[in-house]
Amino acid sequence: MANVKQLEIIARRQFVQSLAAMSTAALMAGEPRRLFAAEEKMVQPKATADSCILLWMGGGMAAPDTFDPKKYVPFEVGVPVKEIESTFPAIDTVVDNIKITAGLENIAKVMDRGTLIRSHVLPDLGHILHSRHQYHWHTGYVPPQTVACPHLGAWMAKVLGPKNPVIPAFINIGQRLEGVGEQEELKAFTTAGFFGSEFGPMNLPYPEDAAQSVRPPKGMQSDRFESRNQLMKKLIDQSPRREFISDYQQQSMLRSLENAHRLLSAKERAAFDISLEPKESYEKYDTGRFGRGCLLARRLVEAGARFIEVTTEYVPFLNWDTHANGHTTLQAMKKQIDGPIAQLILDLESRGLLDRTLVILASEFSRDMLMEGVPGSNAGDQATEKVDVMKELKHYGQHRHFTGGSCVMLWGGGIKKGQLYGESAPQRPFLATKNPVSVMDLHATIFSAMGISPATAFDVENRPFYATEDGKGKAVKELFVG
């Protein structure tokens, strides 16, 4: 019988093959046309936000060690694993009935500006692969699909368009798409799918280098750069692979080139240069790439960006992907995210932007010390080393994927302030026990805040494709003011 690792490799290989097929299909897809007939039957939500920032904790952020503290048991050799529920003690926040865990002291001070959801639930999806769950979370659809599904940000770019015609509507900060593990899987959902490349993300893996992305190559004369731009458009138009690209997708690619070229000569490109930020402000964000990404996101929202994702970056077995040495790793992760996230909220608020900017902190699933998936799941245990009692510090932490209950934080954008929504069980298994919020309904909530009906549909290859699966997502009304 194949072992768990072999089954994981087979599942991942099959997943990549299905994604490759979808990518090819996306290039051949014709123009997606809005199905207004469906919208005549639904009430359009009133937008409470104009911009959206997704703070993505890629790799599986453990709720018991971050936003949903349970019984704390400090590390000690010989302590049974089953007794440990949280590896960080709980701390107070500025909201009386909300506690989070040590290491998030700055975020604790801005909890009164938003709502904490403690009942986000994710499906097991058979093999619990980060790439499958991240695809599902970012698109709302479980892979494989017969079409290339658009990212959440691409929906906003397509339906709402740019706030500022010069600034890309969809910007992705902090995630490398080359030279990292599972790069093909990451590319599969970091895309506009069948909408076309003009609605896809501007990828900025290194925030400190973002300014380089919006200026012509150093030393190149403007006329030479212009001629290169024209040559590139000609090559796309006359590509020998032209037969494999639909007219719509080809024109979308050309429009994306035009949009990029227009930005290079616009004054708004200064927003991409975080070195222009005053030193005192810059230092508050300078905890690493993620922190600097939060600073860049704030500057881009000020300049008129529609949707921005800032990620701690998903790389297998790094950052939140704690299959071993979890507690120590989370100490470092909290130092990266705590100050910048809190400062982002405070800066948006002081600039009068928070009320119309929806900020989301989320991850593809939670983690547990004992359980893979949910009770009864047949998912293979992916902990690097399985022990019954603490022997070394590396054993101390949440090392297994848990899909039964996760946390999401929402700030701004019409969301209630200082609210705790939902809850998980006080004892293991920490399943969501009150007001569960699925990916579909969370997406419906996000879309509704941005003024997009969850039932918005486009005709793709003679079939309707909805913003939420089958148009059935329901916004959680209790999360909104009024």
URPEKA-V76022 format. One record per residue. N is the residue number from 1. SS is DSSP state (~ for helix, > for strand, _ for the rest). PSI is psi in whole degrees, 0 to 359 (NA if undefined). Layout:
n=(N,N)
ss=(SS,SS)
psi=(PSI,PSI)
This chain:
n=(1,2,3,4,5,6,7,8,9,10,11,12,13,14,15,16,17,18,19,20,21,22,23,24,25,26,27,28,29,30,31,32,33,34,35,36,37,38,39,40,41,42,43,44,45,46,47,48,49,50,51,52,53,54,55,56,57,58,59,60,61,62,63,64,65,66,67,68,69,70,71,72,73,74,75,76,77,78,79,80,81,82,83,84,85,86,87,88,89,90,91,92,93,94,95,96,97,98,99,100,101,102,103,104,105,106,107,108,109,110,111,112,113,114,115,116,117,118,119,120,121,122,123,124,125,126,127,128,129,130,131,132,133,134,135,136,137,138,139,140,141,142,143,144,145,146,147,148,149,150,151,152,153,154,155,156,157,158,159,160,161,162,163,164,165,166,167,168,169,170,171,172,173,174,175,176,177,178,179,180,181,182,183,184,185,186,187,188,189,190,191,192,193,194,195,196,197,198,199,200,201,202,203,204,205,206,207,208,209,210,211,212,213,214,215,216,217,218,219,220,221,222,223,224,225,226,227,228,229,230,231,232,233,234,235,236,237,238,239,240,241,242,243,244,245,246,247,248,249,250,251,252,253,254,255,256,257,258,259,260,261,262,263,264,265,266,267,268,269,270,271,272,273,274,275,276,277,278,279,280,281,282,283,284,285,286,287,288,289,290,291,292,293,294,295,296,297,298,299,300,301,302,303,304,305,306,307,308,309,310,311,312,313,314,315,316,317,318,319,320,321,322,323,324,325,326,327,328,329,330,331,332,333,334,335,336,337,338,339,340,341,342,343,344,345,346,347,348,349,350,351,352,353,354,355,356,357,358,359,360,361,362,363,364,365,366,367,368,369,370,371,372,373,374,375,376,377,378,379,380,381,382,383,384,385,386,387,388,389,390,391,392,393,394,395,396,397,398,399,400,401,402,403,404,405,406,407,408,409,410,411,412,413,414,415,416,417,418,419,420,421,422,423,424,425,426,427,428,429,430,431,432,433,434,435,436,437,438,439,440,441,442,443,444,445,446,447,448,449,450,451,452,453,454,455,456,457,458,459,460,461,462,463,464,465,466,467,468,469,470,471,472,473,474,475,476,477,478,479,480,481,482)
ss=(_,_,_,~,~,~,~,~,~,~,~,~,~,~,~,~,~,~,~,~,~,~,~,~,~,~,~,~,_,_,_,_,>,>,_,~,~,~,~,_,_,_,_,_,_,_,_,_,_,_,>,>,>,>,>,>,_,_,_,_,_,_,~,~,~,_,_,_,_,_,_,>,_,_,_,_,_,_,_,>,~,~,~,_,_,>,_,_,_,>,>,>,_,_,_,_,_,_,>,>,>,_,_,_,~,~,~,~,_,_,~,~,~,>,>,>,>,>,>,>,_,_,_,_,_,_,_,_,_,~,~,~,~,~,~,~,~,~,~,_,_,_,_,_,_,_,_,_,_,_,_,~,~,~,~,~,~,~,~,~,_,_,_,_,_,_,_,_,_,>,>,>,>,_,_,_,_,_,_,_,_,_,~,~,~,~,~,~,~,_,_,_,~,~,~,_,~,~,~,_,_,>,>,>,_,_,~,~,~,~,~,~,~,~,_,_,_,_,_,_,_,~,~,~,~,~,~,~,~,~,~,~,~,~,~,~,~,_,_,_,_,~,~,~,_,_,~,~,~,~,~,~,~,~,~,~,~,~,~,~,~,~,~,~,_,_,~,~,~,~,~,~,_,~,~,~,_,_,~,~,~,~,~,~,~,_,_,_,~,~,~,~,~,~,~,~,~,~,~,~,~,~,~,_,_,_,>,>,>,>,>,_,_,_,_,_,_,_,_,_,_,_,_,_,_,~,~,~,~,~,~,~,~,~,~,~,~,~,~,~,~,~,~,~,~,~,~,~,~,~,_,_,_,~,~,~,>,>,>,>,>,>,_,_,_,>,>,>,_,_,_,_,>,_,_,_,_,_,_,_,_,_,_,_,_,_,_,_,>,_,_,_,~,~,~,_,_,_,_,>,>,>,_,_,_,>,>,>,>,>,>,_,_,_,>,_,_,_,>,>,>,_,>,>,_,_,_,_,_,_,_,>,>,>,_,_,>,_,~,~,~,~,~,~,~,~,~,~,~,_,_,_,_,_,_,_,>,>,>,_,_,_,_,>,>,>,_,_,~,~,~,_,_,_,_,_,~,~,~,>,_,_)
psi=(136,143,174,319,318,320,324,316,317,315,319,320,317,323,314,319,319,325,321,319,320,320,318,317,325,320,334,352,145,188,126,128,134,133,87,336,321,325,340,338,0,159,126,128,148,124,133,358,150,337,159,134,121,118,103,119,75,129,349,86,120,114,317,342,7,278,3,69,141,200,126,128,116,161,135,132,131,348,130,139,321,343,344,122,318,141,7,142,157,149,156,154,181,356,124,319,14,124,146,194,157,143,351,40,326,318,326,330,349,15,340,0,359,194,134,121,124,19,34,127,141,147,159,327,33,253,127,86,134,316,319,316,323,322,312,313,318,336,338,1,141,125,156,152,165,351,161,114,138,146,155,317,328,324,316,321,319,311,319,334,178,148,320,121,345,326,130,138,334,117,133,119,128,350,119,139,2,144,16,162,147,34,325,323,320,319,332,327,350,65,164,358,226,351,333,154,336,341,5,177,149,115,125,83,331,105,324,343,7,325,329,335,347,26,148,157,140,133,355,129,149,323,324,320,319,320,324,320,316,321,320,316,322,319,319,318,329,24,139,345,15,328,342,2,129,160,318,314,324,314,325,320,319,321,324,325,317,318,316,319,322,323,328,337,11,148,335,347,343,335,336,349,94,348,345,349,138,143,315,320,315,316,334,336,349,67,2,189,320,314,315,331,322,320,314,320,317,316,323,325,319,327,350,23,147,307,130,130,129,124,149,355,126,118,128,130,14,167,237,352,74,82,351,161,39,314,312,320,318,330,317,320,320,324,329,319,332,304,310,319,313,319,324,315,315,319,316,319,313,336,3,23,342,323,332,14,120,119,128,131,122,171,167,336,177,195,158,160,337,329,134,122,236,167,131,354,146,15,141,141,123,11,140,319,128,122,157,333,158,124,322,161,331,341,348,106,171,105,5,144,133,121,357,347,124,174,145,138,134,132,150,194,34,4,144,150,138,28,141,123,128,170,163,165,142,338,156,138,141,58,148,126,351,131,58,142,113,169,317,313,330,316,319,322,316,312,316,319,327,4,21,125,137,343,8,134,152,148,118,112,44,29,147,141,126,158,320,152,121,16,18,359,139,123,142,98,331,347,342,152,137,NA)
